[in-house]
Amino acid sequence: MQHLCRYHPGCYDVACTSASIQDAVGIAKGADYVVLIMGLDLTQEREDYDRTHLILPGQQQILINKVAKVAKRPVILVLLCGGPVDVSFAKVD
């Protein structure tokens, strides 16, 4: 059996201000499994810099929620960050 893997950069940077959310949602609709890789970079966390909140920056949370709504199975969420991030919005009910 052959498996096709597709990649789409839903966000083009960690701030996710130029997100291509609809494209990511379209791909997720047709996928058997979805893996989202989100997180922070040095613009968000670094030495001598304190974040004022623990939420994911930009439109990352919106992208996660919209993709999760159309996914056939639970979404695997991979977070790349050195500090804590609040992902309570992604809790499965």
Backbone as a printed PyTorch tensor [residue, N CA C, xyz], in Angstrom:
tensor([[[  0.8400,  -1.1720,   0.0000],
         [  0.0000,   0.0000,   0.0000],
         [  0.8910,   1.2440,   0.0000]],

        [[  0.5930,   2.1610,  -0.8720],
         [  1.3700,   3.3910,  -0.9740],
         [  0.6720,   4.5060,  -0.2030]],

        [[  1.4540,   5.2390,   0.5670],
         [  0.9230,   6.3610,   1.3410],
         [  1.4660,   7.6590,   0.7640]],

        [[  0.6150,   8.6140,   0.6040],
         [  1.0050,   9.9260,   0.0990],
         [  1.0860,  10.8980,   1.2690]],

        [[  2.2130,  11.5440,   1.4150],
         [  2.3870,  12.5510,   2.4550],
         [  2.3720,  13.9250,   1.7990]],

        [[  1.6110,  14.8260,   2.3930],
         [  1.5630,  16.1900,   1.8840],
         [  1.9660,  17.1300,   2.9980]],

        [[  2.6710,  18.1650,   2.6210],
         [  3.1090,  19.1910,   3.5620],
         [  2.5900,  20.5320,   3.0830]],

        [[  2.1150,  21.3210,   4.0280],
         [  1.6940,  22.6700,   3.6910],
         [  2.0800,  23.6000,   4.8280]],

        [[  2.8030,  24.6690,   4.5410],
         [  3.1600,  25.6170,   5.5980],
         [  1.9620,  26.5180,   5.9090]],

        [[  1.0870,  26.0730,   6.7590],
         [ -0.0970,  26.8600,   7.1050],
         [  0.2710,  28.2510,   7.5790]],

        [[  1.3650,  28.3440,   8.3230],
         [  1.9140,  29.6220,   8.7510],
         [  3.3060,  29.7460,   8.1560]],

        [[  3.6210,  30.9140,   7.6860],
         [  4.9260,  31.1140,   7.0610],
         [  5.9820,  31.6150,   8.0360]],

        [[  5.5600,  31.9860,   9.2290],
         [  6.4840,  32.3420,  10.3030],
         [  5.7730,  32.0910,  11.6260]],

        [[  6.4920,  32.1790,  12.7160],
         [  5.9150,  31.8330,  14.0100],
         [  4.7910,  32.7900,  14.4160]],

        [[  4.8480,  34.0220,  13.9510],
         [  3.7810,  34.9720,  14.2570],
         [  2.4970,  34.6040,  13.5270]],

        [[  2.6360,  33.8660,  12.4540],
         [  1.4890,  33.3280,  11.7230],
         [  0.5510,  34.4310,  11.2480]],

        [[  1.1150,  35.5480,  10.8460],
         [  0.2780,  36.6590,  10.4040],
         [ -0.1410,  36.5200,   8.9460]],

        [[  0.6370,  35.7860,   8.1750],
         [  0.2740,  35.5790,   6.7740],
         [ -0.1320,  34.1230,   6.5580]],

        [[ -0.9900,  33.6560,   7.4250],
         [ -1.3860,  32.2490,   7.4070],
         [ -2.2340,  31.9180,   6.1890]],

        [[ -2.0280,  30.7270,   5.6830],
         [ -2.8330,  30.1910,   4.5980],
         [ -3.7350,  29.1120,   5.1940]],

        [[ -4.6050,  29.5390,   6.0760],
         [ -5.4230,  28.6160,   6.8570],
         [ -6.3710,  27.8160,   5.9740]],

        [[ -7.0060,  28.4510,   5.0190],
         [ -7.9740,  27.7320,   4.1760],
         [ -7.3090,  26.6230,   3.3680]],

        [[ -6.0890,  26.8580,   2.8940],
         [ -5.3660,  25.8110,   2.1780],
         [ -5.0670,  24.6350,   3.1010]],

        [[ -4.6330,  24.9340,   4.3170],
         [ -4.3390,  23.8830,   5.2950],
         [ -5.6050,  23.1000,   5.6420]],

        [[ -6.7230,  23.7900,   5.7790],
         [ -8.0000,  23.1330,   6.0730],
         [ -8.4000,  22.2120,   4.9160]],

        [[ -8.2220,  22.6770,   3.6880],
         [ -8.5520,  21.8540,   2.5260],
         [ -7.7360,  20.5790,   2.4700]],

        [[ -6.4560,  20.6680,   2.7730],
         [ -5.6050,  19.4790,   2.7840],
         [ -6.0050,  18.5540,   3.9270]],

        [[ -6.3000,  19.1180,   5.0920],
         [ -6.6760,  18.3020,   6.2500],
         [ -7.9700,  17.5240,   6.0000]],

        [[ -8.8920,  18.0970,   5.2580],
         [-10.1560,  17.4160,   4.9530],
         [ -9.9250,  16.0920,   4.2400]],

        [[ -8.9330,  16.0470,   3.3710],
         [ -8.6820,  14.8460,   2.5930],
         [ -7.6410,  13.9170,   3.1860]],

        [[ -7.0790,  14.2770,   4.3310],
         [ -5.9970,  13.4850,   4.9220],
         [ -6.5320,  12.4430,   5.8880]],

        [[ -5.8650,  11.3030,   5.9120],
         [ -6.2060,  10.2810,   6.9030],
         [ -5.6640,  10.6550,   8.2810]],

        [[ -4.4930,  11.2660,   8.3130],
         [ -3.8550,  11.6860,   9.5610],
         [ -3.3160,  13.0970,   9.3770]],

        [[ -3.3950,  13.8920,  10.4510],
         [ -2.9090,  15.2660,  10.3990],
         [ -1.9330,  15.4900,  11.5540]],

        [[ -0.7760,  16.0390,  11.2160],
         [  0.2200,  16.4300,  12.2100],
         [  0.4530,  17.9210,  12.0470]],

        [[  0.2500,  18.6730,  13.1140],
         [  0.4990,  20.1160,  13.1000],
         [  1.7270,  20.4060,  13.9510]],

        [[  2.6380,  21.1810,  13.4090],
         [  3.8430,  21.5640,  14.1390],
         [  3.7740,  23.0640,  14.3890]],

        [[  3.6680,  23.4260,  15.6370],
         [  3.5020,  24.8180,  16.0490],
         [  4.5250,  25.1360,  17.1250]],

        [[  4.5560,  26.3790,  17.5500],
         [  5.4270,  26.7150,  18.6580],
         [  5.9700,  28.1140,  18.6110]],

        [[  7.1540,  28.2630,  19.1700],
         [  7.7800,  29.5660,  19.3470],
         [  9.1690,  29.5650,  18.7210]],

        [[  9.6650,  30.7470,  18.4280],
         [ 11.0490,  30.8850,  17.9770],
         [ 11.7100,  31.9860,  18.8090]],

        [[ 12.8690,  32.4350,  18.4050],
         [ 13.6040,  33.4210,  19.1960],
         [ 12.9480,  34.8030,  19.2200]],

        [[ 11.9860,  35.0490,  18.3610],
         [ 11.2590,  36.3150,  18.4630],
         [ 10.2770,  36.2740,  19.6330]],

        [[  9.9550,  35.0780,  20.0990],
         [  8.9850,  34.9020,  21.1730],
         [  9.6160,  34.5060,  22.5040]],

        [[ 10.7250,  33.7970,  22.4490],
         [ 11.3870,  33.3800,  23.6840],
         [ 12.8980,  33.3710,  23.4820]],

        [[ 13.5530,  34.0650,  24.3780],
         [ 15.0120,  34.1390,  24.3280],
         [ 15.4990,  34.6630,  25.6770]],

        [[ 16.7770,  34.6300,  25.8540],
         [ 17.3920,  35.1170,  27.0820],
         [ 17.0920,  36.6110,  27.2470]],

        [[ 16.7530,  37.0220,  28.4450],
         [ 16.4660,  38.4230,  28.7770],
         [ 15.2040,  38.9460,  28.0790]],

        [[ 14.2480,  38.0660,  27.8430],
         [ 12.9670,  38.4710,  27.2370],
         [ 11.8580,  37.6990,  27.9360]],

        [[ 10.9120,  38.3940,  28.4970],
         [  9.7990,  37.7540,  29.1870],
         [  8.5380,  37.8820,  28.3530]],

        [[  7.8990,  36.7500,  28.1130],
         [  6.6080,  36.7830,  27.4260],
         [  5.5530,  37.2730,  28.4050]],

        [[  4.5580,  37.9700,  27.9010],
         [  3.5000,  38.4930,  28.7620],
         [  2.2910,  37.5650,  28.8280]],

        [[  2.3110,  36.4950,  28.0180],
         [  1.2180,  35.5210,  28.0280],
         [  1.7610,  34.1740,  27.5730]],

        [[  0.9720,  33.1450,  27.7410],
         [  1.4140,  31.7900,  27.4040],
         [  0.7080,  31.2080,  26.1860]],

        [[ -0.0660,  32.0230,  25.4720],
         [ -0.7650,  31.5020,  24.2950],
         [  0.1670,  31.4780,  23.0890]],

        [[ -0.1780,  30.6600,  22.1220],
         [  0.6020,  30.6040,  20.8870],
         [  0.4370,  31.9230,  20.1310]],

        [[  1.4890,  32.4220,  19.5210],
         [  1.4090,  33.7190,  18.8390],
         [  0.6330,  33.6640,  17.5300]],

        [[  0.2370,  34.8440,  17.0910],
         [ -0.4120,  34.9840,  15.7890],
         [ -1.6850,  34.1690,  15.6680]],

        [[ -1.8610,  33.5540,  14.5140],
         [ -3.0750,  32.8020,  14.2130],
         [ -2.9020,  31.2920,  14.4070]],

        [[ -1.8710,  30.8810,  15.1520],
         [ -1.6360,  29.4610,  15.3350],
         [ -2.8360,  28.7540,  15.9660]],

        [[ -3.4280,  29.3580,  16.9780],
         [ -4.5790,  28.7430,  17.6440],
         [ -5.7590,  28.6240,  16.6750]],

        [[ -5.9810,  29.6210,  15.8690],
         [ -7.0680,  29.5800,  14.8820],
         [ -6.8190,  28.4570,  13.8850]],

        [[ -5.5890,  28.3470,  13.4040],
         [ -5.2330,  27.2900,  12.4620],
         [ -5.4650,  25.9160,  13.0790]],

        [[ -5.0260,  25.7190,  14.3030],
         [ -5.2100,  24.4300,  14.9810],
         [ -6.6920,  24.0950,  15.0920]],

        [[ -7.4870,  25.0290,  15.5510],
         [ -8.9250,  24.7730,  15.7340],
         [ -9.6330,  24.4650,  14.4220]],

        [[ -9.3320,  25.2220,  13.3820],
         [-10.0150,  25.0070,  12.1010],
         [ -9.6200,  23.6760,  11.4710]],

        [[ -8.3510,  23.3230,  11.5490],
         [ -7.9000,  22.0440,  11.0020],
         [ -8.4930,  20.8960,  11.8150]],

        [[ -8.5090,  21.0260,  13.1300],
         [ -9.0420,  19.9620,  13.9800],
         [-10.5300,  19.7040,  13.7090]],

        [[-11.2710,  20.7370,  13.3560],
         [-12.7030,  20.5730,  13.0860],
         [-12.9760,  19.7030,  11.8620]],

        [[-12.0730,  19.7280,  10.8840],
         [-12.3170,  18.9750,   9.6460],
         [-11.5440,  17.6630,   9.5730]],

        [[-10.6280,  17.4460,  10.5120],
         [ -9.8110,  16.2340,  10.4850],
         [-10.6610,  14.9970,  10.7700]],

        [[-10.3300,  13.9020,  10.1000],
         [-11.0630,  12.6500,  10.2720],
         [-10.7740,  11.9880,  11.6070]],

        [[ -9.5900,  12.1930,  12.1160],
         [ -9.1410,  11.5910,  13.3720],
         [ -8.5630,  12.6900,  14.2590]],

        [[ -8.2690,  12.3570,  15.5120],
         [ -7.6020,  13.3610,  16.3550],
         [ -6.3030,  13.8490,  15.7040]],

        [[ -6.0350,  15.1180,  15.8650],
         [ -4.8580,  15.7500,  15.2860],
         [ -3.6770,  15.5880,  16.2440]],

        [[ -2.5170,  15.2910,  15.6920],
         [ -1.2920,  15.2310,  16.4830],
         [ -0.7020,  16.6340,  16.4810]],

        [[ -0.5430,  17.2100,  17.6600],
         [ -0.0230,  18.5670,  17.8060],
         [  1.3780,  18.4950,  18.3940]],

        [[  2.3670,  18.9140,  17.6260],
         [  3.7620,  18.9320,  18.0560],
         [  4.1300,  20.3820,  18.3580]],

        [[  4.6200,  20.6280,  19.5520],
         [  5.0030,  21.9850,  19.9480],
         [  6.5170,  22.0870,  20.0560]],

        [[  7.0810,  23.0530,  19.3540],
         [  8.5110,  23.3300,  19.4260],
         [  8.6870,  24.6240,  20.2060]],

        [[  9.0930,  24.4970,  21.4650],
         [  9.2610,  25.6680,  22.3060],
         [ 10.1040,  25.2840,  23.5240]],

        [[ 10.7380,  26.2660,  24.0940],
         [ 11.5760,  26.0190,  25.2530],
         [ 10.8740,  26.2740,  26.5650]],

        [[  9.7550,  26.9640,  26.5100],
         [  9.0220,  27.2980,  27.7250],
         [  7.5870,  26.8250,  27.6400]],

        [[  6.8170,  27.1160,  28.6760],
         [  5.4240,  26.6630,  28.7000],
         [  4.5520,  27.3970,  27.6860]],

        [[  3.5560,  26.6690,  27.1690],
         [  2.5670,  27.2240,  26.2590],
         [  1.2120,  26.6830,  26.6820]],

        [[  0.2240,  27.5470,  26.7520],
         [ -1.1360,  27.1450,  27.1280],
         [ -1.8520,  26.5830,  25.9180]],

        [[ -2.1350,  25.2940,  25.9430],
         [ -2.8750,  24.6470,  24.8540],
         [ -4.1870,  24.0630,  25.3790]],

        [[ -4.7060,  24.6490,  26.4380],
         [ -5.9530,  24.1440,  27.0050],
         [ -7.1080,  24.2410,  26.0010]],

        [[ -7.0190,  25.1330,  25.0330],
         [ -8.0530,  25.2540,  24.0010],
         [ -8.1300,  23.9900,  23.1400]],

        [[ -7.0530,  23.2140,  23.0810],
         [ -6.9920,  22.0320,  22.2020],
         [ -7.4280,  20.7630,  22.9280]],

        [[ -7.9610,  20.8830,  24.1220],
         [ -8.3670,  19.7250,  24.9060],
         [ -9.5270,  19.0070,  24.2350]],

        [[ -9.4320,  17.6740,  24.1890],
         [-10.4820,  16.8470,  23.6040],
         [-11.5880,  16.6740,  24.6290]],

        [[-12.8200,  16.9100,  24.2150],
         [-13.9640,  16.7340,  25.1350],
         [-14.4860,  15.3230,  25.0780]]])
